[in-house]
Amino acid sequence: MLANDVQHHYIEDRDGNRITEAMFQGRYYPAFPGVVERLERLPELRARGDDIVICAYPKSGTHWTWEIVTMLMIGKAETIPQEKTEQFLENVDQETLESQPSPRVLNTHILPDIYPPDLVRKKCKILRIQRNPKDVMVSYYHHIKDRVMYGYEHGKWPAFFELCMSGNVEYGSWFDYVIAWKKFEDENPDVPILHLQYENMIKDLSTAVEKIAGFLNVTADKSLCDAIAHACTFDNMKQSKAECYPKEKLERWYKKEYNLYRKGIVGDWKNWFTDAQNEEFEKEFKRRLQEAGISTKVE
C-alpha cells in the first residue's frame, strides 16, 4: 500500500449513517493518508530525552495544552504559528519528526498498547489530560459530524451516543482508554506523568500553567504564566489560531464555516443527554471504573 493510500473501513450507526475510518489492529483511527503505515512504525520511533508527550482521549484539550506547553518552552506568550498536528504521532511521518528541533512537544490519542517503547525507556515526560467524558462525547459528535472526511453529516446524536457507549468509535471507548492508561502508570511508575483536569484548567488557567511549568522544570515567573494563560483562553485561541489553518485546507477537511474550536465550555452535555442516556452512562461509568480501581468523578 502506498503511503498516501488508506483502506477505508466504516462504522455504521443504528440509522444506517456511516463514519469513514481507517483500521489498525482491530481499532478505528482517523483516515489520514498514511495513518496505518505510521502506526505500524511507532515501535521504531527514536525518542529524545527532552521529548514531551501530551496524551489525551480526543476532544479533551490536546490542542489547548499543546499551545500552552509550546509557549512555555519558547518562553513567550505568543501564538504558535503552526498546528499541533505537525507533532501529532498519528499524522506525521517519523522522518519529519526527526527533522524537528528539540524539545519536541509530541501529542497523541493512542492507547498505551502501541505507545512507542523508546519514549518509555527514556522516561519522557507525559502530560495526561482528562475531561468530563459526557462533554467529550458531545464534542466528539460535533467533530465527527462537521468534518467532511467522516461523511457523517446526517448522523444524529442518539445514534452517536450508542456508538460511544459501545466503544465503536475511533480510538475505542473512553472507558477503555482511561483504564488502559491507569494500567500503564501502575506498570511504569518511573515514567513522569502530570495529570491535568480540563475543568480545573477552565476555572484557573494561570495556576494550571504554573503547574505545567514546574513539572517541565521551565523557568517561568508569574507574569509569564499569567500572560500565557490569557493568550490561551478559548476565545483568544479561537481567534489567533485561525490564521494557522489556511482556508483551502479548512474547505477540504471541514464543512463551510467550521472552526476547530467549537465551544470549549463545561457542562454542554446537559443540553444533549436525555435522562435515560445519563442514567445509562452513570451506570456504566461506575461499573467500569470501580472494577479498575479508578476514583474519577463526573459532575
WONOR-V196755 format. One line per field, one symbol per residue. ss: DSSP state (~ for helix, > for strand, _ for the rest). burial: + if it has 16 or more other C-alpha atoms within 10 Angstrom, else -. Layout:
BEGIN
ss=???
burial=???
END
This chain:
BEGIN
ss=________>>>>_____>>>>>>>__>>>_____~~~~~~_~~~_______>>>>>_____~~~~~~~~~~~~~_________~~~~>_____~~~~~______>>>>___~~~__~~~~~___>>>>>>__~~~~~~~~~~~~~~>~~~______~~~~~~~~~~_______~~~~~~~~~~~~~~_____>>>>>~~~~~~_~~~~~~~~~~~~_____~~~~~~~~~~__~~~~~~~~~~~__~~~~~~~>_____________~~~~___~~~~~~~~~~~~~~~~~~_______
burial=-----+----+++---+++++++----++++++++++++--+--+-+++++++++++++++++++++++++++-+-++++---+-+++++++++--+------+++++++++--++++++--+++++++++++++++++++++++++++++++-+++-+++-+++-+++++++++-++++++-+------+-+--+-++-+---++++++-++--+---+---+++-+++++-+--++-++--------+---+----+-+--+-+--+--++-------+---++--+----------
END
